[in-house]
Amino acid sequence: MMNIRCSTSTSSIHSSSIFSSRRRRGGSYMYNYNQRRPSLFVVAFVLLGLVNINGYGLFANANANVEEAEQQQEEVVQQQQQQNETEPTAAGPKKKEKIEFPEHKWGTYYDPQNIFCGQYDCYKILGFDYETWGRSPPSKKELTQSYRTLSKTWHPDKNKDKGAKDRFLKINKAYEVLTDKKLRKEYDNMRERPDEYFYKYGSPTIYHYAPKSDTLFVVFVLLLAFNGFTWFAQKQRWQQIADRVVKDAVEGLKAGEGGSTESLELRKKAEAMLKEQKEKEGGSSSNGSEKASLKKSKMKMTKKEMREKENEELRPLIMELVKEINDFGAGFHQPTWRDLLVVRMAKWPMYVASGLVWQTKYLFRRLRKLELNDEERQVLTKRAVGPVAWEAASDADREEMLTRDLWVMDNLELWLEDQEIRQFSKGQQKRINRMRKKEGSKGSKND
């Protein structure tokens, strides 16, 4: 707009000068050629000014447009930079969409030999659940569709993930198993019967437990525990016989009533000790009224009550005497260091070797048909009656056992009957012996 105004103003100035020259000539409109040259020069100058002015305006407008475009581009670039700077803080840097790894959805299956799909379920690898489809299992068409869909995702040529190849191989293996009728039937059957899988394919795993503690320490603790157990067991054996002896001694059982030699001896010792105590108490008590009261109390008690009272007085004395007995024989002794398991284990080789040597000698003598010597008779008798009866017997009883040849079964049965008869009273023993004699006389007559 400014340029146009400038051009119009200059043209009006020059036109007025031309017409004024015409009026000076007497009002004629004849051109004065002498004045034409300066007018043309003026016109050219004006036109040149117009061109310069318009050119400068056009150039200015073009520069302005370029500057505006550059500013717009800079604004766009700045906006993009601001978006890139703000997006990581708000939603993180733009990356490729993550593909969820499907192993946690593939379930489990007992297949240590990798005959089918290894530790995963073939059905779940292809997107099917064995427990939910009921009576309509997936067909081969459905399996193929699922296989193709998963192959597009996990094929190594299309997925550059590190585990894509392994996943694709497992998908391919699952498809091969489930599309094979024989394999699929076997797979379904072994799902519920892992024992059949183990019977047919076996297991490559041999389980063993690694020690979590020092082996020597564990062995030491076990030996200590076993030694304590053997010591306690030997103590219980001794206590069992001691309780029986105390009971027989307190009740005053005789030999024919089941009492043993130890119980009879303890009873006698306890009665002697009780008598001494009473004599000391009687000598120390000089008051005659106390003696009279004791006599009156005894007069009121029956024989049974007096016997029971005497037994109760003897009990603590007998128990003290029993504690002094360390060995009842037949292995029933107080525990010592020889009863520890370690000591017994050290003696086992010696026992085994001596037993083998004796047995070899015995068989060799039997082949030679030699008579039994004293050592062989003793060993055979001890084996027949048992170590407990042999150790508990007196020397006279042992001599009797040796003479009766108890390693013979008939002789052993008669000896056992005699041992039972000894438990009876003397009157009962006499009756049994009479009955035996009568039976023996009748048998001889029949013969």
Disulfide bonds with the S-S distance in Angstrom:
Cys117-Cys122 1.93
